[in-house]
Amino acid sequence: MKLYPSSSERAVLHPLAWGVMVPLALALLTPLLVNSAFIFPFISTKTFAFRILVEIALAGYAILSVKAPAYRPRFTPIMKAMGAYLLVVIIASLFGENPYKSFWGNIERGEGILTLAHVFVYAFLCAHVVRTRRTWEWFFAGSLLVAVAVSLYALGQYFGVAWVLHSGDKRLSGTIGNAAFLAGYLLIHTFIALWFALTPRARWQRALSGAVWIFLLFITFNTGTRGALLAALIVYVGLAAWYARQATGSAGRWLKTAALAVGALLVVSAVVVWLQRDTGWVRGNATLTRLVTISFDDITTQSRLLTWESSMKGWKDRPLLGYGYENYNVAFNKYFNPLIYRDAGSQIWFDRAHNVVFDVLVTSGILGMIAYMGLYGLVVAAAWRAARRDDPFARVSGGVMLGLIVAHVLQNFFVFDILATYIPSMLVFGFLDAHTRNFDISIFRNVEMKRGSGIVLAVLPVLALALFFFNINPARVNSAGLEAMRLRFAERYGDAYHAFLALEARGTYQLPEIRTKFAELGLEARGKRGVTDEQAEEIIQDAIDRMLANIEKNPKDAQYYLYLMNLYFVGGRFDVTRYALIEKAGAEALRLSPTRPQIYYLLGQGASARGENAKAIEYFEKAAALNPAVADSQWNLAVAYRLAGKKAEEREAYERLDGMGVSIDAREDLDDATLLRLTQRFISTQEYARLATVFEELVERNSGNAEYWGNLAAAYKSAGEYVLARQAAEKVQELNPRAQTEIEQFLKELESDEAQSAERGNDQ
């Protein structure tokens, strides 16, 4: 049996099939979509568009399957496995930590069971409606064309084109918004381009496909994503060896030569780069540097390994069904490894394991892993069977698609799927599933058509409800939430406050994350221009109420408790009883994440605010004990000792910081915030010459900062450097003429101190 009818056969679809085909084809465009009107624009835009298109296609298919029985579902092993995995995910979530979150997901990922179901429906519809080789080629060509467009956008980032939006990272991210996800998306399409280049077709088409393959590999390389690049290297070398062995006869001679050449080039290139890893040409390339510096000492590698260790501990707690979809963070928080936290810039909140095995095990348990492996096993088997056939098209298709699947799985050991990678991978699943069917619709007159409008009347209201509740209402809330955030960024705090409040009446699954943005408004409102103390108090109290509402809906999320503790601390300036509430919230947070230093930090700050210095020291010591190498812990401990009057212990904390390289000798390598912490140290220890040295570094970096110059003048004065103090004071007067009165007073005090110092010198 042929994989598909030949491309010369005419495929005439039932007219209603176009109502399914068109939205399925349009869904291929979603990786291009980015709309800055949404929170997480690289995610939300794609999610809403994809779900809307799939829902329209599903409604069309429901009508089509009634009108044309030949299109009705015929469940193959792959479709059954897909359904089985989805069923296990649903059951695991129903018995998991938060079924609501499992179903809806969140804004940042745009997934949940809701989107996962849409993804599987997409594969199902493609497998049932796309029936001929030509139609499949159009779908793959469309997906490849979109990948080229995404890559051209990334190329604009590569060349620094001004109008091209960048997600923040220096690495290429295209319209996907993340370098690793872009690499995963393009990795799939390198195999699709190779499929076009190797399957029988016009020579110019194969040459163009080869050029596209090279271009996509170039962009993938420049994402600097090690997992995807290593997966590509391994699979392409293996694929080249396989095709070199399979090629027979005179027609296959060129393929064998090309395969051996490509495989040899890849192997030799990898060996040369590794042997030359310390040379300038390797170190001068960001991607090659990332590849040759992979080691257990690498921070990213260590973070991944520690995360996987936490994942394994979490899975052992609930081995059968896990914590439920989208609830990975609960297990991660429970077994948070404090070694992950190094400084304020460390990523400490994980909602994914960045490893497909641990992601599935933790959220769906061993049953989920069995179902997931079963699904991929059947897809691999389908590709392998095709690769073993005599038909050239089937053989090439099976081999390339097998390589695609293996590469995708390998790179998912270091990252996870998002919508942009789900779409082309589900297209491949549908393609491999469809070829196992023994039916085909190629001539219109063979299609049985039935009458009846009842199905239309039944489907359209359901479609309308799905579109509104799953997409339109969440999209509106998302956009309104972003507008509230923009008002906050513009320092229109009163308007932002009312905008956030208005969203509460439009409840969707978007609210929990929007409430955290409201909390951030509460944390920074006090003391801002145009915000009275009464208004700040009102904002903080409402933010506290919203965070309590989040905790009520999701009591196992430790991050919400940290927001609440921060709000209590800031709000304690208006109502001191809130300082005591930090203790209560902290106890709950420790129950959920007992090894998180940040919880102890807030508990210690709350104790200090209540005047309980001994208790504050106890909390800060516990934080430091979790990971003594964290500078933040030592700073907090030093301050606690200072407030308690324990000078010897304070100095010991400073000595530990010196040992970490956080010292005056390393001032040129420290950021401004750390330098300001050093100034507090030297004020406390009355080392005024060192204090002046630190402020010299700060004014060198911030020459227009009058406050730093003023502090430098004061430091010089305390250190007895009166001439330098006068010069620094004059600089303050130059930068801030309104400080004239304060400067005159300072100069008078300076003259007095200088005179007294001279008298003491004469007495000696």
Buried (B, 14 or more C-beta within 10 A) or exposed (E): EEBBBEBEEEBBBBEBBBBBBBBBBBBBBBBBBBBEEBBBBBBBBBBBBBBBBBBBBBBBBBBBBBBBEBBEEEEBBBBEBBBBBBEBBBBBBEBBBBBEBBBBBBBEBBBBBBBBBBBBBBBBBBBBBBBBBBBBBBBBBBBBBBBBBBBBBBBBBBEEEEEBBBBEBEBBBBBBBBBBBBBBBBBBBBBBBBBBBBBEBEEEEBEBBBEBBEBBBBBBBBBBBBBBBBBBBBBBBBBBBBBBEBBEEEEBEEBBEBBBEBBEEBBEEBEEBEEBBEEEEBBEBEBBEBBBBEEEEBEBBBBBBBBBBBBBBBBEEBEEBBBBBBBBBBBBBBBBBBBBBBEEEEEBEBBBBBBBBBBBBBBBBBBBBBBBBBBBEBBBBBBBBBBEBEBBBBBBBBBBBBBBBBBBBBBBBBBBBBBBBBBBBBBBBBBBBBBBEEEBBBEEEEBEEEEEEEBEEEBEEEBEEBBEEBBBBBBBBBBBBBBBBEBBEEBBBBBBBEBBBEBBEBEBBBBBBBBBBBBBBBBBBBEEEEBEEEBBBBBBBBBBEBBBBBBEBBEBBBBBBBBBBBBBBBBBBBEEEBBEBBBEBBEBBBEBBBBBBBBBBBBBBBBBBBEBBEBBBBBBBBBBEBBEBBBBBBBBBBBBBBBBEBEEBBBBBBEBBBEEEBBBEEBEEBEEEBBBBBBBBBBBBEBBEBBBBBBBBBBEEEEEBBBBBBBBBBBBBBBEBBEBBBBBBBBBBEBBEEBEEBBEEBBEEBEEBBEEEEEEEEEE
